Amino acid sequence: MEEISLCIMTRELCQELYRDWQNDPAIYMDMDKFEPYQYNEAVVDRYFISKQSPSRVLFAIMKGSTPIGELQLKQIDWECKECTLSIHLQNDAVKGHGYGTAAEKLALKYAFDTLGMNAVNADTVIKNTRSQHVLEKVGFKYIEEKGGFKYYRFVR
Ligand SMILES: CC(C)(COP(=O)(O)OP(=O)(O)OC[C@H]1O[C@@H](n2cnc3c(N)ncnc32)[C@H](O)[C@@H]1OP(=O)(O)O)[C@@H](O)C(=O)NCCC(=O)NCCS
């Protein structure tokens, strides 16, 4: 497997990533809300700007020099030293090759070693068994099911 790294997202990487983006039905609780993704440069720029915040780190998941996904450490609570991980790979071509697992491991290391977090949370819609499997594989513990979501937590 080609090496995966995390890189702080830039406007340019965000544009490159979203040019070939596909929304994944697995993350929709209500499939009436699912729509195939349509690239629009201005919308991506607005999205990128909207994610810049002291309570969030937005990463591009890189395969070599190519962005293949997005990973966020968000809802960073600097006092409680907790945050929430979310991840979405670019499209089906890059899923199922171990890249998501590798990226989550790197994100946990970054959260604990670089951000000084004590715990990382994650949640998935109930039907998203692939994401649940990967979270458990990298060491998240299942906490509870509530409001259509399964909640996970990794405590250092
Ligand atoms: C979830 C996601 C990040 C996982 O990354 P990935 O690179 O596709 O996953 P990996 O190849 O690292 O690992 C997939 C694992 O899930 C298993 N798997 C695949 N489909 C599965 C399913 N339907 N149910 C349970 N496990 C499944 C694979 O066998 C593999 O496990 P193994 O290594 O023990 O054999 C990626 O698929 C993705 O971006 N999906 C769309 C967005 C999403 O669901 N994000 C999470 C929101 S909470």
The ligand as an ORCA input file, in Angstrom:
! r2SCAN-3c Opt
* xyz 0 1
  C     -15.400      4.590      6.249
  C     -14.111      4.815      5.480
  C     -13.361      6.022      6.033
  C     -13.223      3.563      5.661
  O     -12.038      3.732      4.922
  P     -11.586      2.573      3.897
  O     -10.248      2.941      3.390
  O     -12.673      2.378      2.881
  O     -11.529      1.315      4.853
  P     -10.342      0.263      5.007
  O     -10.015     -0.303      3.663
  O      -9.228      0.877      5.771
  O     -11.023     -0.827      5.939
  C     -12.286     -1.337      5.618
  C     -12.611     -2.440      6.607
  O     -14.029     -2.550      6.707
  C     -14.425     -3.860      6.307
  N     -15.706     -3.668      5.640
  C     -15.937     -3.330      4.355
  N     -17.262     -3.218      4.160
  C     -17.860     -3.465      5.347
  C     -19.209     -3.511      5.773
  N     -20.209     -3.232      4.937
  N     -19.477     -3.783      7.080
  C     -18.457     -4.043      7.949
  N     -17.156     -4.034      7.588
  C     -16.872     -3.759      6.300
  C     -13.312     -4.359      5.433
  O     -13.297     -5.776      5.392
  C     -12.098     -3.786      6.158
  O     -11.846     -4.491      7.342
  P     -10.554     -5.446      7.529
  O      -9.352     -4.597      7.256
  O     -10.659     -5.913      8.947
  O     -10.733     -6.534      6.510
  C     -14.379      5.018      3.951
  O     -14.937      3.842      3.398
  C     -15.277      6.215      3.656
  O     -14.813      7.328      3.498
  N     -16.598      5.941      3.553
  C     -17.582      7.009      3.225
  C     -17.722      8.042      4.311
  C     -17.927      7.449      5.672
  O     -18.620      6.462      5.861
  N     -17.315      8.120      6.642
  C     -17.451      7.778      8.021
  C     -18.563      8.581      8.571
  S     -18.801      8.253     10.252
*
